[in-house]
Structures are given as C-alpha cells and as structure tokens.
Amino acid sequence: MILKATRTDAAALASLVNSAYRGESSKKGWTTEAGLLDGMRTDEAALNELLAQPDTCILKSVDTAGALNGCVCLEKQSGKLYLGMLTVAPGLQNSGIGKQLLHAAESYAQEQHCSTIEMTVISVRQELISWYERHGYMQTGATKPFPADEFRFGIPKKPLMFLILQKSLR
C-alpha cells in the first residue's frame, strides 16, 4: 500500500534510506552506493525539513502489517515534479515495490498538474539509469556536479557527477 508519509515517519524513513544506499546492509540490494560514497544518505532532520515543505511529498510503501518497505520523495518545482530518494528495502528489491512507487509518483505528478518528472542519477550508476530508461525516463544530455563539499548526500570516494533524466507525462 502506498501512503503519504508524515513527520512521524521521519526516523523510520531515514533508517530505510540509509540501509538501502550505505553500509553493509545496502550490499544486499542492487541500489547500494557504498562503493561510491561514505557517510549517511540522509537523516531524520533532513527528512523532517522535506516533509515540512508545502510543495514536497514523500510517499511510503508499507506492507499489510504496516511495516515500511519503500519510499520516494517528490518536490513540485515550477510545473515539473522532481523525483528523488526512490528507495526499497534491500531484501525486498526486485519485488515490484520500486515500480509501484514510480507509478504512484507519476500519478501524483498528474494530480499536481505536472507534465514532466525530472530526476538526477549519479552518472556511474548505469544499472539504475537503465532501470529508469526501461520505465520511460530519458537522459536529457544535461549534467550537474555532485556536491563534493556539501556532505548531506554522503562523502564521495571519487569525483561524481549527476545525469538529469526526464519523463514527459503527456
């Protein structure tokens, strides 16, 4: 089941996101960034800040018992929806949860009258880029530097860059 997250979910969301992207637990799934970045991917304070923003929504996926197993952060930005932090618990990856969250994000974008979804993906994450491309997202040709001196996304182990991907919803 996909629901909107609230501030009471911030600690659990931080734990989920960090388990999927950093450290030993992340190596159980295919979305790990442990070889690229040290440190945490996010924390409770950053998630509370996102959840307090009027144009931001975090959708969470929960199982029938209410346990958190995935999330995605959506930020409305001048007619576009920015999609970030798509996360599935490492032991549940490849079970369709990511695809469900992606479809829910696209429905949310349409509800918000956004005609485009945009995201950034670390350029060396080819398997992830390919996954998004299979779901209709296209590389725009634009890039963005990875914030190497701002450690809120982690500490790069080597120089990194973001690719910008988009999907038109029309």
C-alpha positions as CSV (number, residue, x, y, z in Angstrom):
1,M,0.0,0.0,0.0
2,I,1.3,3.5,-0.9
3,L,0.5,6.3,1.5
4,K,1.8,9.9,2.1
5,A,4.4,10.0,4.8
6,T,4.2,12.3,7.8
7,R,6.7,13.8,10.1
8,T,6.1,10.8,12.5
9,D,7.7,8.6,9.8
10,A,11.0,10.6,9.5
11,A,13.1,8.4,11.7
12,A,11.9,5.2,10.0
13,L,12.4,6.7,6.6
14,A,15.9,7.8,7.4
15,S,16.7,4.3,8.6
16,L,15.2,2.7,5.4
17,V,17.0,5.1,3.0
18,N,20.4,4.7,4.7
19,S,20.0,0.9,4.8
20,A,19.4,0.8,1.1
21,Y,22.2,3.2,0.0
22,R,25.0,3.0,2.5
23,G,26.9,0.4,4.6
24,E,26.8,-3.4,4.7
25,S,23.1,-3.7,4.7
26,S,22.9,-1.9,1.3
27,K,25.1,-4.5,-0.3
28,K,22.1,-7.0,0.0
29,G,20.4,-5.0,-2.8
30,W,21.4,-3.6,-6.1
31,T,20.9,0.1,-5.3
32,T,23.9,0.4,-3.0
33,E,26.1,3.4,-3.3
34,A,28.5,2.0,-0.6
35,G,31.4,1.8,-3.2
36,L,30.9,5.4,-4.3
37,L,30.0,7.3,-1.1
38,D,30.7,7.1,2.6
39,G,28.6,8.6,5.3
40,M,24.8,8.7,5.6
41,R,22.4,9.3,2.6
42,T,20.0,11.4,4.8
43,D,19.0,11.9,8.4
44,E,15.8,12.5,10.4
45,A,16.3,16.2,10.5
46,A,16.7,16.5,6.7
47,L,13.5,14.4,6.2
48,N,11.6,16.5,8.6
49,E,12.7,19.5,6.7
50,L,11.5,18.0,3.4
51,L,8.2,16.9,5.0
52,A,7.6,20.5,6.2
53,Q,7.9,21.9,2.7
54,P,4.5,22.7,1.2
55,D,5.5,21.6,-2.3
56,T,7.1,18.3,-1.1
57,C,5.5,14.9,-0.6
58,I,7.1,11.7,0.5
59,L,5.2,8.6,-0.5
60,K,5.8,5.5,1.5
61,S,5.2,1.8,0.7
62,V,4.0,-0.3,3.6
63,D,3.2,-4.0,3.8
64,T,-0.1,-5.4,5.1
65,A,1.2,-5.2,8.7
66,G,2.1,-1.5,8.2
67,A,5.9,-2.1,8.0
68,L,7.8,0.4,5.9
69,N,9.4,-1.1,2.8
70,G,9.9,1.8,0.4
71,C,9.6,5.5,-0.3
72,V,10.1,8.2,-2.8
73,C,10.4,12.0,-2.3
74,L,8.5,14.3,-4.7
75,E,9.1,18.0,-5.0
76,K,7.0,20.3,-7.2
77,Q,9.3,22.8,-9.0
78,S,7.7,25.2,-11.4
79,G,5.5,22.9,-13.4
80,K,7.8,19.9,-13.0
81,L,8.0,17.2,-10.4
82,Y,11.5,16.4,-9.1
83,L,11.7,12.7,-8.1
84,G,14.4,11.7,-5.6
85,M,15.3,9.2,-3.0
86,L,13.4,6.3,-4.5
87,T,14.2,3.6,-2.0
88,V,13.2,-0.1,-1.5
89,A,14.5,-2.1,1.5
90,P,17.5,-4.1,0.3
91,G,15.9,-7.5,1.0
92,L,12.8,-6.6,-1.0
93,Q,14.4,-5.2,-4.1
94,N,13.3,-6.8,-7.4
95,S,9.9,-7.5,-5.9
96,G,8.0,-4.7,-7.8
97,I,7.9,-2.2,-4.9
98,G,10.1,0.3,-6.8
99,K,7.9,0.1,-9.8
100,Q,4.8,0.7,-7.7
101,L,6.4,3.7,-6.1
102,L,7.4,5.0,-9.5
103,H,3.8,4.6,-10.8
104,A,2.4,6.3,-7.7
105,A,4.9,9.2,-8.2
106,E,3.7,9.6,-11.8
107,S,0.0,9.6,-10.7
108,Y,0.9,12.2,-8.0
109,A,2.6,14.3,-10.7
110,Q,-0.5,14.3,-12.8
111,E,-2.7,15.2,-9.8
112,Q,-0.3,18.2,-9.2
113,H,-0.7,19.2,-12.9
114,C,3.0,18.5,-13.6
115,S,3.6,17.4,-17.2
116,T,7.2,16.3,-16.6
117,I,9.1,14.3,-13.9
118,E,12.8,15.1,-13.6
119,M,15.5,13.4,-11.5
120,T,19.2,13.2,-11.1
121,V,21.2,10.0,-11.1
122,I,24.9,9.5,-10.4
123,S,26.4,9.0,-13.8
124,V,28.3,5.8,-12.9
125,R,25.0,4.1,-11.8
126,Q,24.4,2.6,-15.2
127,E,22.2,-0.3,-13.9
128,L,19.9,2.3,-12.2
129,I,19.9,4.6,-15.3
130,S,18.9,1.6,-17.4
131,W,16.1,0.7,-15.0
132,Y,14.7,4.2,-15.3
133,E,15.0,4.2,-19.1
134,R,13.0,0.9,-19.2
135,H,10.3,2.9,-17.4
136,G,10.2,5.7,-19.9
137,Y,12.8,8.1,-18.5
138,M,15.3,9.6,-20.9
139,Q,18.6,11.2,-20.4
140,T,18.4,14.9,-21.2
141,G,22.1,15.3,-22.0
142,A,22.4,17.8,-19.1
143,T,24.6,17.1,-16.1
144,K,25.1,18.6,-12.7
145,P,28.1,18.4,-10.4
146,F,27.8,16.2,-7.4
147,P,28.1,18.4,-4.3
148,A,31.6,17.2,-3.3
149,D,31.9,19.8,-0.5
150,E,28.4,19.5,0.9
151,F,28.2,16.2,2.7
152,R,24.4,16.0,3.2
153,F,24.2,13.2,0.5
154,G,27.4,11.5,1.6
155,I,31.2,11.8,1.2
156,P,32.3,10.9,-2.4
157,K,35.1,8.4,-2.6
158,K,35.9,9.7,-6.1
159,P,34.7,12.6,-8.3
160,L,31.0,12.1,-9.2
161,M,28.5,13.8,-11.5
162,F,24.7,13.7,-11.9
163,L,22.9,13.0,-15.1
164,I,19.5,14.6,-15.5
165,L,16.7,12.2,-16.6
166,Q,13.1,13.2,-17.5
167,K,9.8,11.7,-18.4
168,S,7.0,13.5,-20.1
169,L,3.6,12.6,-18.8
170,R,1.6,13.9,-21.8
